[in-house]
Amino acid sequence: MPDTIVASAPERRGGLAVIVVVTVVGFIFLAHALHIDPAYAGLLYFWYWAVVAEAKPRAMPSSLLGALLGVGLAALLQWAVRSHQPIEIIGVLLLIVAAVVVDVMRLLPFAINGCCMLFLTVVSAPLIQGSENFVVVVESILLSAIYFGLIVAALGWLQARGQGRKRDLE
């Protein structure tokens, strides 16, 4: 029996890889059809939720809130820099430092977490920061949460249904 489990493990990984590739390509096409560009934000959110949070449904709200807060902090940074007012720039930088401290101390893990810091870091990059439309970034993240969340829920439902049938056959 263990030989069949080991032999089928690569097949399951291959099947999962195909599902992930098709799903990601589907997301890119959907985002393009809805004129949500850049799709990178949604894909980055999916990566975090799938890899770091292990695609657990209960982890989605905190991952989503973290992503949105990270984008919000990056948007504040862009606004402060464009204002050319030192007090506003210093204020936003202090807010970002406070968010990092809160994350390190894990004081508000539901909101200020790894996903928040990931999006703050990526969206604050100078190349992105200079021309980014943060509304579209938020749209991409929300579309990703809905799209990938529904797909993961459907796959979980199918897996549970398959296990129920397997038990019925035994």
Secondary structure, 3 states (H helix, E strand, C coil): CHHHHHHHHHHHHHHHHHHHHHHHHHHHHHHHHCCCCCCHHHHHHHHHHHHHCCCCHHHHHHHHHHHHHHHHHHHHHHHHHHHCCHHHHHHHHHHHHHHHHHHHHCCCCCCCCHHHHHHHHHHCCHHHHCCCCHHHHHHHHHHHHHHHHHHHHHHHHHHHHHHHHHHHHC
